C-alpha cells in the first residue's frame, strides 16, 4: 500500500537553515558585519535549494510504501 503525508510547519525549515548557517559561519571567525552578510547570502542559497522539496518553505510531501518499506520525499512539483 502507498499513501502520502503532507507535513506543514511555517518556521521549521527557515529556523533549521538559519541555525545551520549560523553555526558554520560563526566557526569561520569573521568580523560581525562580514559574518552577517555571509549568513544572509548562505541562507538564501540554501533556502533556494530546499525549494526543490518544500512548497512555500513550509509544505513537505512524503510518500510511504508499506510493501517496499520505504519513505520518499516528493519534489515540490509533485505537490501541485
Secondary structure, DSSP 4 states (H G I P E B T S, - for coil): -EEEEEEE-TTHHHHHHHHHHHHHHHTTT--HHHHHHHHHHHHHHHHHHHTTTEETTTEEEEEEETTTTEEEEPPGGGG-
